[in-house]
Amino acid sequence: MRTRIALLAALVLFVPGYAAAQPAVFLVRHAERADANAGTPPTMAADPDLSAAGHARAGALAAMLKDAGITAIFATDRKRTQQTAAPLAKALGTTVVTIPSADTAGLVAKLKAASGNVLVVGHSNTVPEVIKGLGVQAPAPIADTEFDKLFIVTRGEKPGLLLLRY
């Protein structure tokens, strides 16, 4: 528990300064699905809502990134990604740009053209694809039971990758 609190404190203190130094893309997988039990893979319902834990995680994400200089939020067309992005969009007074979940190339092109810091809410299979599309050669995989990874890709000639857990 102490480690998690220390990590969250470091993230809150670190992200605004880090984000101001270079444009960054923040990437997360959607929060916990309502059709999954703790520690088990989801049942793969067509388009489930977030669970109570997922809504809490989405709120925590918004609290952590509200001062990170986010200028745009991208999420796939699934309810779980939209619901994960919604608290931050509300806090920033912005709307979420919806991208088809199968259009990774289109999303990468939009991210490369974006100015400022952006948030992407995707899926366990799309987030690593987007990271690779941004020029990071070995993105970390996301297991079906992982919802707490926050990736930060610094944009530039040689993109960098930072992995945090929230």
Secondary structure, DSSP 8 states (H G I E B T S, - for coil): -HHHHHHHHHHHHHHHHHHHHS-EEEEEE---BTT--TTS-----SS--B-HHHHHHHHHHHHHHTTTTEEEEEEESSHHHHHHHHHHHHHHT--EEEE-TT-HHHHHHHHHH--SEEEEEE-TTHHHHHHHHTT-SS-----TT---EEEEEE-SSS-EEEEEE-
